[in-house]
């Protein structure tokens, strides 16, 4: 991949392993909705979906209609659920793509019924109940009425009902317990009227890897499948699936006292060999890493010096014997005995690992390795 400025190696075997960890947690009788929104958290939604549908995932979850239609255009026929909101202008394309829609109100059900009319194929819907997250979803007291409205339509199929936990600590917690009680009450009401849908789903990665009870028949793992423990535990058996690399494109020796980069924020305290990397904040390598982060060159940690710019980053390779143009540079991942984790970079940027992965840009080429068929 040295013809690329910067690239990410996605280990399909690691993805398979992580999906198996999820399966072992929830049991074989629970369906897995693989969450591939945000381009599969930066890992590439289409290749990841194709591979993991062949290794145990049964449903795909996306954030919006564009992501859903991209998967359909790639030939994927598995059920796809838009977990977020669908705006009016997207409805017709979503319906034509046989994509499941999450509804948050009776108004959305009625607008769908008007759009669909009386004839033609039916559309699957999932009702989202707001049990405490406070973003999308209907009030628990309104869920039964919305389910009745769906049931009265010839063109709508009630495929699922879900909620989203605001907290899912490793040992549970009062907020999660409250949300689960509210959701179970909704399920009892639906069951009493014969309206309980085929899929009931609550838990994402945090819930799956917690001690929270799983009395539902589908889970929605995301970050765990990509190899990060949502609780930041160090004893996890999950395997990071992404290694982010770039290469040295220029080397230059500077005298003691030389200034590097925009704003001249770094000053050489000795004679210094500086490597320029074709990697910048347009690629997702954050400005916050300026003068703070490290990369790996020939298995050695090298500090980022000067400000990260849109297209380039400079690092000090003075102590790396034999460093030369074309050397592979590891931004995230392992090289010999050293490693740089997503969590390390997230800490430097005062953010969460999710944002680092989702922020890896389109210019970063994805390369897929490993995997079983």
C-alpha positions in Angstrom: 0.0 0.0 0.0 3.0 2.4 -0.2 1.4 4.0 -3.3 -1.1 5.5 -0.8 -0.3 8.6 1.3 -1.9 7.0 4.3 -3.9 3.8 4.7 -5.8 1.7 7.3 -5.4 -2.0 7.5 -8.7 -3.7 8.6 -8.1 -7.1 10.0 -11.2 -9.2 9.1 -10.0 -12.0 11.4 -10.1 -9.6 14.3 -13.7 -8.6 13.4 -14.7 -12.2 13.3 -13.2 -12.8 16.7 -14.9 -9.8 18.2 -18.3 -10.9 16.8 -17.7 -14.3 18.4 -17.0 -12.6 21.7 -20.4 -10.8 21.4 -22.1 -14.1 20.4 -20.6 -15.9 23.4 -21.9 -13.1 25.7 -25.5 -13.1 24.4 -26.0 -16.7 23.2 -26.7 -18.2 19.8 -30.5 -17.6 20.0 -30.1 -13.8 20.0 -30.0 -12.0 16.7 -27.1 -9.6 16.1 -27.8 -6.3 14.4 -24.3 -5.2 13.4 -24.1 -1.4 13.6 -22.2 -0.1 10.6 -23.1 3.6 10.8 -20.4 6.2 10.2 -18.8 3.9 7.6 -18.6 1.1 10.1 -16.9 3.4 12.6 -14.3 4.2 10.0 -13.6 0.6 9.0 -15.6 0.6 5.7 -19.3 -0.3 5.9 -19.6 -2.3 2.7 -16.7 -4.7 3.1 -17.3 -5.1 6.8 -21.0 -5.8 6.3 -20.4 -8.3 3.5 -17.9 -10.2 5.6 -19.7 -10.3 9.0 -23.1 -11.2 7.5 -21.3 -14.4 6.4 -20.0 -14.9 10.0 -23.0 -14.4 12.3 -24.5 -11.0 11.9 -28.2 -11.1 10.7 -29.2 -7.4 10.5 -27.4 -4.2 9.7 -28.0 -0.9 11.6 -27.2 2.4 10.0 -27.6 6.1 11.0 -29.3 7.5 8.0 -30.8 6.7 4.6 -27.6 7.5 2.6 -25.8 4.8 4.5 -28.6 2.3 4.0 -28.8 3.0 0.3 -25.1 2.6 -0.1 -25.4 -0.9 1.3 -28.3 -1.7 -1.0 -26.4 -0.4 -4.0 -23.5 -2.8 -3.1 -25.9 -5.7 -3.5 -26.5 -6.4 0.2 -30.0 -7.9 0.7 -30.0 -8.5 4.4 -32.4 -6.5 6.6 -31.2 -2.9 7.1 -32.6 -0.7 9.9 -32.2 3.1 9.9 -31.7 3.7 13.6 -32.0 7.5 13.3 -34.6 9.8 11.9 -35.7 9.7 8.3 -36.6 13.1 6.8 -39.5 13.6 4.3 -37.4 13.9 1.2 -35.7 10.5 1.8 -38.9 8.5 2.3 -39.5 7.3 -1.3 -35.9 6.1 -1.8 -35.9 4.3 1.5 -39.2 2.6 0.7 -37.9 1.5 -2.7 -34.9 0.0 -1.0 -36.9 -2.2 1.3 -35.2 -0.6 4.3 -36.7 -0.7 7.8 -37.6 2.7 9.2 -37.4 3.6 12.9 -40.4 5.7 13.9 -40.5 8.0 16.8 -44.1 9.3 16.8 -47.6 8.7 15.6 -47.2 11.7 13.1 -44.4 9.8 11.4 -46.5 6.7 11.1 -49.3 8.7 9.5 -47.0 10.4 7.1 -45.7 7.0 6.0 -49.2 5.7 5.5 -50.1 8.7 3.3 -46.9 8.2 1.2 -47.4 4.5 0.8 -51.1 4.6 -0.1 -53.1 1.3 -0.2 -51.2 -0.9 -2.7 -47.7 -2.0 -3.2 -45.1 -3.7 -1.0 -45.1 -3.3 2.7 -42.4 -1.5 4.7 -40.9 -2.7 8.0 -40.9 -0.3 10.9 -39.3 -0.3 14.4 -40.8 1.8 17.1 -38.3 3.6 19.3 -39.3 4.3 22.8 -37.6 7.1 24.8 -37.1 5.6 28.2 -34.6 8.2 29.4 -32.1 9.0 26.7 -34.0 12.2 25.8 -33.2 12.4 22.1 -35.4 10.4 19.7 -38.3 8.2 20.5 -41.9 8.3 21.7 -43.0 8.5 25.4 -43.5 5.0 26.8 -47.2 5.8 27.3 -47.6 6.4 23.6 -45.9 3.3 22.2 -49.0 1.1 22.3 -51.0 3.6 20.4 -48.3 3.9 17.7 -48.2 0.1 17.4 -52.0 0.0 16.9 -51.6 2.6 14.1 -49.0 0.5 12.4 -51.2 -2.5 12.7 -54.0 -0.7 11.0 -52.0 -0.1 7.9 -51.8 -2.7 5.1 -48.4 -1.3 4.0 -46.6 -1.2 7.3 -45.1 -4.2 9.2 -44.2 -3.8 12.8 -40.8 -5.5 12.8 -39.2 -4.2 16.0 -39.4 -2.1 19.1 -36.3 -0.7 20.8 -34.9 1.8 23.2 -31.5 3.3 23.9 -29.8 3.2 27.2 -28.2 6.5 28.4 -25.9 4.6 30.7 -24.7 1.0 30.7 -22.0 0.6 33.3 -20.3 -2.7 33.8 -22.3 -3.5 36.9 -25.5 -1.9 35.8 -26.8 1.2 37.6 -30.0 3.0 38.7 -30.6 4.8 35.4 -30.2 1.7 33.3 -32.5 -0.3 35.7 -35.1 2.4 35.4 -35.0 2.5 31.6 -35.2 -1.3 31.4 -38.3 -1.3 33.7 -40.0 1.3 31.6 -39.3 -0.7 28.4 -40.5 -4.0 29.9 -43.7 -2.4 30.8 -44.2 -1.3 27.2 -43.5 -4.8 26.0 -46.1 -6.3 28.4 -48.7 -3.9 27.0 -47.9 -4.9 23.4 -48.0 -8.6 24.3 -51.4 -8.3 26.0 -52.8 -6.9 22.7 -51.0 -9.4 20.5 -48.8 -6.6 19.0 -45.4 -7.7 20.2 -43.1 -7.4 17.2 -40.5 -10.1 16.1 -37.5 -8.1 17.3 -37.0 -6.4 20.7 -33.6 -4.7 21.1 -32.0 -2.5 23.7 -28.4 -3.3 24.2 -25.5 -2.0 22.3 -21.8 -2.8 23.0 -22.0 -1.4 26.5 -25.0 -3.4 27.5 -23.7 -6.6 25.8 -20.5 -6.4 27.8 -22.1 -5.5 31.1 -23.9 -7.5 33.7 -27.2 -6.1 32.6 -29.9 -8.7 32.0 -30.6 -9.5 28.3 -34.3 -10.4 28.2 -34.6 -9.3 24.6 -34.0 -11.2 21.3 -31.6 -8.8 19.4 -28.5 -6.8 20.3 -26.9 -3.9 18.5 -23.1 -4.1 18.9 -20.9 -1.5 17.3 -17.6 -0.5 18.9 -17.0 -3.9 20.5 -17.0 -5.6 17.1 -14.3 -3.1 16.0 -12.2 -4.2 19.0 -12.7 -1.5 21.6 -14.1 -2.1 25.0 -16.8 0.5 25.7 -15.9 0.5 29.4 -12.2 1.0 28.7 -11.2 -2.1 30.5 -7.7 -3.4 29.9 -8.4 -7.1 30.4 -10.7 -7.3 27.4 -10.4 -10.2 24.9 -11.4 -7.9 22.1 -8.9 -7.4 19.3 -8.5 -4.0 17.7 -9.3 -4.4 14.0 -7.7 -1.3 12.6 -4.1 -0.3 12.1 -3.5 3.2 10.6 -0.3 3.8 8.7 1.4 6.4 6.6 5.0 6.8 5.3 7.9 9.1 5.4 7.9 11.3 2.3 10.8 13.7 3.2 13.7 13.8 5.6 15.6 16.9 6.6 18.4 17.6 9.1 18.0 20.8 11.2 20.4 22.7 13.4 19.9 23.3 17.1 17.4 26.2 17.5 15.5 25.5 14.3 11.7 26.1 14.4 9.2 23.7 12.8 5.7 24.2 11.4 3.0 26.9 11.5 3.4 29.3 14.4 7.0 28.1 15.0 5.7 26.3 18.1 8.5 23.8 18.3 12.2 24.6 18.7 15.0 22.0 18.2 17.1 21.6 21.4 19.7 19.7 19.4 20.6 18.8 15.9 17.4 17.0 14.7 16.4 14.8 11.8 12.8 15.7 10.9 10.5 13.3 8.9 7.5 14.8 7.1 4.5 12.5 6.9 1.7 13.0 4.3 -1.0 13.0 7.1 -3.0 15.8 8.5 -6.3 16.9 10.0 -8.0 16.4 6.7 -7.2 12.7 7.1 -8.5 12.8 10.7 -5.2 13.2 12.4 -6.2 15.8 14.8 -4.7 19.3 15.3 -4.8 18.5 19.0 -2.0 16.0 18.4 0.4 18.9 17.7 3.5 18.6 19.9 1.8 15.9 21.9 1.3 12.6 20.1 3.8 9.9 19.0 4.0 7.7 16.0 6.0 4.5 15.5 8.9 4.3 13.1 10.9 1.0 12.9 9.4 0.0 16.2 10.4 3.2 18.0 8.2 6.0 19.4 8.8 9.3 17.7 7.2 12.5 18.9 5.1 14.7 16.7 6.8 18.1 16.6 5.2 21.3 15.5 1.6 21.8 14.5 -0.4 19.2 12.6 -1.5 20.9 9.4 -4.2 20.0 6.8 -2.0 17.6 4.8 1.3 17.1 6.7 2.7 16.2 10.1 6.3 16.4 11.2 8.0 14.0 13.6 11.4 13.7 15.2 13.3 10.6 14.0 16.7 11.6 15.2 17.0 8.5 17.4 15.8 6.0 14.7 18.8 4.3 13.1 18.5 4.2 9.3 15.2 6.0 9.0 14.6 6.7 5.3 12.0 8.0 2.9 9.4 5.3 2.3 9.5 3.8 5.8 6.1 2.8 7.1 4.9 4.9 10.0 2.3 3.5 12.4 -0.2 6.0 13.6 -2.6 3.5 15.4 -1.5 0.0 16.0 1.6 -2.1 16.9 5.1 -2.1 15.4 7.4 -4.6 17.1 7.2 -4.2 20.8 5.5 -0.7 20.8 1.9 0.2 20.2 -0.3 3.3 20.0 -3.9 2.7 20.8 -7.0 4.6 19.8 -7.6 5.3 23.5 -4.2 7.0 23.8 -4.9 9.4 20.9 -8.4 10.1 22.3 -7.0 11.1 25.6 -4.6 13.5 24.0 -7.5 15.1 22.1 -9.8 15.1 25.2 -12.3 13.0 23.3 -13.6 9.4 23.1 -12.2 6.6 21.0 -15.4 6.6 18.9 -14.6 10.1 17.6 -11.0 9.1 16.6 -12.2 6.1 14.5 -15.2 7.9 13.0 -13.0 10.8 12.1 -10.6 8.9 9.9 -11.0 10.6 6.5 -12.0 9.4 3.1 -8.4 10.1 1.8 -7.2 7.2 4.0 -7.3 4.1 1.9 -8.8 1.0 3.5 -7.0 -2.3 2.9 -8.6 -5.6 4.1 -6.5 -8.5 5.4 -7.1 -11.9 7.0 -10.6 -13.4 7.4 -12.1 -16.8 6.6 -13.8 -16.7 3.2 
